[in-house]
Amino acid sequence: MIAKYIIFIFEDMPRIPLTILTTLLSLCAWGQPRTDSLLENLVRRHASPNLQHVLQHPDSFRYQLIYTQIDRDKRNRPHFRNYYFHVDADSYFNPASTVKLPIAVLALEKLHELRVRGLDRYTPMLTDSAYNGQVTAYTDSTSENGLPSIAHYIKKIFLVSDNNAYNRLYEFVGQQAIHEKLWARGYPGVRIVRRFMPLDEEGNRHTNPIRFVREDGSLVYAQPAAYCTLPFDFSKKILIGNAHMNRDEQLVHAPFDFTKQNYFPLESLQHLLQTVLFPESAPRSQRFKLTRDDYRFLYHYMSAYPSEADYPHYDRKQYFDSYTKFFMFKSGQREIPPHIRVFNKTGWSFGFLTDVAYIVDFKNNVEFMLTGTLYVNRDGVLNDDRYEYETEGYPYFKEVGNIIYQYELERKREHAPDLKRFANARKDN
């Protein structure tokens, strides 16, 4: 088993395609959960009794954790080293809202590919309906002008993980394009086949017609309804739990079937966030085609708090600063120190909690990534909204995050990072 590896990728160096690298690493792991002694020992050494309990039951809690060290060279170029704790691509977890991250990025990229004059992320976007179960979206009371747009949907995705915003961007990008673009960039195991609304497999293949208009209602661009013809491999059954509640809120004494649900391996999540935040660390063929302004926009809202937005305006009691910041802060500490910023995307559903995060301490010049997932469902019943998020899930992420943060505060670096690019992202644009 490979304990650790370092990826150095620069403009003037040969590049190893992500697909080849991932395959080689998977082969070296021999199909077993990958664990590095540095990360395991670090977490176990500082774990509270509650955290020790979780760590002692990997099959029940289905935890996986990736800790990414970042070291800069004298030219401020980042070098990444991943450490793993019980990471297994064959161990399914429901990615929930983490799939909103690539959809937001792909939506921005599609705007540029369309090359339509007058079409940008702020252009009003009207969603029509053309298939059973589809919904329309012609207004948005939370936006400043009362109209929906790509930009506004992305804001809501990162500020509060809004499901409707994800659904509309899923429809704009299209199920087929989502997979063709992600697979081509080296994420063959990713499957994003569902909106967060009651549609079956066929309904999710159909996506709505969409119109972009000027504020006076005149047409800028019309996108017809689309249908995905790609085949998906659902041959591997994924059954979890002892029982589940069906759509009629009836208890079914059988595991919940995740076979045709979304799927996003943890290593893919980590690498995708790294590619978005550090595009220079990926081969050009695997970078997203975004402008500097796109990146500034993404970084701002990936790290922003609900309280920092005027549109939408959120109730701070319900949507506190750490509402979507699991590592270090979610449980108990609702206000985040001003010198720390978390660029991330979380997801929570069916008892699964997941966070993919880049954490920056501007005061102490500390930066690192943490990507993790955990399952909390003591009674084994899924879809009943009775999960131990508050008592076991969020405390796990807070404690693990702080263990790694304290380690990072003491870890020696040859070169202090210049973090101005991310510091500037705190400014609205």
N, C-alpha and C positions, 0 to 999 in steps of 0.2 A: 504494500500500500504506500502511495506517495504521501508523506507527512505534510509537505508544504511545497509550494512552487512560487516562482517569481516571474511576473510578466513584465518585460521591458519592451515597449513599443514606441518607436520614434519614427519621424518622417524619413530619416536616412538609414533605417535598418530594415532588414528583411522581415516580412510579417508572416505569422502563422495564422491561417484562417481559423476563425473561432470554431467552425464545425469540426475541423481536424483536431484542434486542441481539446475540445470537449470530449470527442470520441476517445482520444488517447488517454485522457484522465479517467474517463469512465472505465476503460479496459483495465487500467492499472488498479482501480478500486475493486476489481473482481466481483462487482455486483453487491458488495457489502456496504453498509453505512460507513461513510468516511469520517474519521475522527483524528484530529491532531492533538498530541499530548499537551502542547502549549496552551491551547484554548480550553481543553477539558480540565487540565490541572488548575488553570487560572480561575475558572468559574467554580469548580468544586471547592477550591481552597477558601474562597470568600463567601460561599453560599450560606444563607440563613437556613434554619431547619425546614422552613416551608419550601425553599428552593431545592434543598437536598432531597426532599420528598419527590418533587417533580423529576429531578435527575435520576432518581432510583427506579423510575417507572417509564422508560422510554416507549414501551409498547402502548401504554395507556394514554400518555400525553403526546405521543407522536411528534416530539420536538425535533427541530433541525435548526442549526445556527451556523452562520458564516460571519466571521470577523475579518475585515479587510484592513490591513495596515497600509498607510500611504506615506511614502518617503519621497521627498523632492531632491533632485540633484541641484547642482549649482546654477543651472539655468531655469530652475523652478519647475522642471518637468516631473510629473508624478510617476512613481513606481508603485505597483500594487502587489501585495502578498496576501493571499487568502489562507485562512485557517478554518478548519471545519470541525463541527461537533454533531455527530450522528446525522450527517447529510446523506440522503438516499433518494435518487431520482425516481426509484420505483415505489417509494412510500408516498401515497397520494395525500395531498391536503387541498382543501378547497381554497383557491386563491382569492375568492370574493372580489373586493373592490380594487385589489392590486392590478387587475387587468385594465383598469381605467388609465393607468400610466401610459402604456403603449398606444392606446386608442387616442388619447389627447395628442401625443406626439405625431401619430400618423395623420390626424386631422389637419394639423398645421402643415405637414409635409404635402398633403394632397392639395391644399390651397395654392402652393407654389407650382405644383405639377400641372394644374389646370391652366395656368397662364391666362387668366381672364382679366381684362382691364376693369378696374373698379371693384374687384373682388379681393377682400382681405379678411382677417379674422374678426373685424368689427362690423362687417356687412350683415345686415339683418338676414336671418336664416329662417325660412318658413317650411315646416315639415308637413307634407300632405299624407294621405292614406290611400293605399291601393290594394291591400290584402287583408284578409280576416284577422282581427286582433290588433292591427296597427292603430296608432293614435296620432292625432294631428297636434301641431304646436305652432301657433300663429302669434302668440304674445308671451311676454315674460314680465310679470309684475315686479320681479326683483331687480330688473336692470334699470339703468338710468333713463333710457328712452322707451321702456316698456316693450322692447322687442328682443327676441332671442338672437344669439350670435355664437360663433365658434369661440370667441374670446370669453364671453360670459359663461358658456358651458364649461370651459376649462377652469375658470375661476372657481366655480361651484364644485367641480370635481376635486380640486385640491384643498379648498377651504373646509368643506364639510362632507366630502365624498358623496355628492349628490347622484342618486341613481338615474333620475330622469335625464340629467345632463349627459351621462354616459350613454344611455340608450340612443339619444339623438345623434351623438358623434359616431356611435357604432353604425347607425344607419347612413350617415354621410360617407364614412370610409367604405362601408360594405364588407360583408363577411368574407367574400372571396379575396378582396384586396388585402384585408387584414392578414390573412394567412400567407398569401403569396409574398407579401413584403417581409413579414417576420421570418418565414422559412428561408427566404433568399438571403437574409442577413445572419443566418446561422442559428436560428431558434426552431429546429425541426420538431421539437417535442411540445411546443406551445400550441394550445387549442383554445380559441376564444369563440365559442359557438353559441353563446346565449346572451340575450339582453337580460336585464333585471326586471322582467315583467312576465306574466303568464302566457308564454308562447311555447308551442311544441317545437320539435326539431325542424320541421318543414317551415313553420312560421318564422323561425330565426334565420332561415336561409333567404327569406324575402326581406328586402329593405325598401323603405319608403321613397317616393319621389320627393325631391327637395327643391325649393326655389330660393335664390338669393335676390334680394330686392334693395332698391334705394329706399330711403325713408319716405319718399313720396309714393312708394308702391310700384314704381317702374322696375321692370325685370333687368337683373344683371346677368344671372346664369340660372338655367334650369337643369336639374339632374333627374333623369328618369328613374323609375323603380328598377331594382336590380334583383337578380337571383344568383345564389352561389351554387355552382355545379361541382365543386371540389368534393372528392370522396374523403371521409374521415375514418380512421381506424378505431372502431369501437369494440374490437374483438376481445380486449382484456377487460373482464368484469371488475368493477370497483364497488364493493359493498362494505359499508361501514355502519357500526352500531348494532343494537339488538332489536330495535323497533323504530318506527317513525310515524309522524302524523301526516296524513295525506291532505290533498287540497280541500277536502270536505271536513277537515279537523277531526278525522276519525283515526284512532290508533290502529296501526297495522303492525302485527307482530312479525316483522321481517326487517332486515337491514335496509338502510337507505341506499338507493342505487345512484352512484355518482358517475357511472360509465359514460354518459353523454353530457356531463357537466364540463365547465371550463377547466383547463389544466395548464399549469405554469410552474415547471420545476424551479426550485429555489435558486439554483445556480444561474438559471436563465434570468430570473428576476434581478439578481445581483449584477449580472453583467449588463443587462439592459439599462439599469440606473447608472452604472458606471459610464456607459457609452453616451448617455444623455448629458451627464454632468461633466465628463471628460472626453469629449468626442475625439480629441487627438490621441487617445489611448487605444482606439480601435482602427482597423484598416479602413481606408476610404470607402470601400465597397459595403462596409457594415455600418457606416455612420448614417444618421438621418439627414435628409436634405433640408436643413433649416438655416435661417439667417441668424446673425448675432442678435438682432432684435427679438427673434423668436426665442432664443435661448434666455435672454434677459427676462422676457415675459414668463417663461416657464419657471425659471429659478425663483422669481419673485413669488409666484403663487404656490410653488412647491414648498416654500419655507414660510409663507405668511400665515397669520392667525386669523380666525374669523373676526376678531375685534378690530383688525386693521383694514377691513373692507367697508366702504360706504355703500356700495352696490355689489352684491346683496348686503343688506344690513341684518346681522344676526344677534339674537339675544345672548349676551355673554354668560348668563347663568347656565343656559343649555349648551351653548357652543363656546366653551372655555378654551384658553390658549392651547392646552394639550389635548384637545378633543381628538385630533388625528395624529398625535405624537406618542406612540407607545413606548419606545425605548427611552429610558431615563425619567419620563415625566408623567405618563398617562394616569397612573394611580396615585392619588393623594396630592400631588403637586400640580396645581392647575396653572400657575403662572411660571413662565420660563424666564430665566435670567437673560437680560438684554444682550449679553456678550455671547450667548449660545444660539445657534440657529440650526434647525433640522430640516433638511431637504429630503422629502420622503413621500411614500404612498403606503397607506395601511389598508387592511381589509379584514372584515369580521363577518362570519356567517356560519351557520350549522355547527357552532362550537369551535370553529377554527379562527385563530387570530394570526395575522401575518403583518410584518412591517419590513419594508426595504428602505434603508435610511442612510444618508450621508450626514454626519454630525460634525459641526464646526464650532470651535471655541476661539473667537477672535481675540480675546484677552490673553489667552495662554498659547496661541498659535498651535492649536491641536486640531487635527482632522482625521476622521476614520469612517469606515462604513460598517454597518451591522445589518444583516438580513436574517430574519428568523420567522419560524412558524410554530404554533402550539395548538393543541386540541384539548378543550376542557368540556367534558360532558359525562359527569359521574353516573347518571342514570342510564346512559346508553341509548336514549331516545332522541332522535333527530327531528328537527323542524317543529319543536314544541316551545321554542324560545325560552328554554330553561337550561342555561349554560352558566358555568362558573367564571364568567368574564371578570367580574369585580373582585372575587375572592381569590382566584388562582391565576387567571390569565394576565390581567394588567399588572399585578404585582410581579409576575415573572419577568415581563419585559422591562419594567422599571428597574428591578434589581440587576438583571443581567446587563442592561445598558450602563448602569452606574459602576458595575465592576469593571467593565471594559474602559469606561471613561477615566476612572481613577488610575488604571494601568497606563493609559495613554498620557495622562498628566506627568507621569514619572518616566515614560519611555524617552530615551535619548535619540535625538535626531541630528544628523550631521549638518543639515541645512534647514533653517527655519522656513516654513512655507510662506509664500506671498499669497494671501487670500483675498486680495482686493476684488477679484472678479465676483466672488460670492458675497463679500461685504456690500458691494454695490447693488446686489440683487435685492437688498432690503428696501431699496427705494422704489416706489411705484413708478411705472412708466406708461 
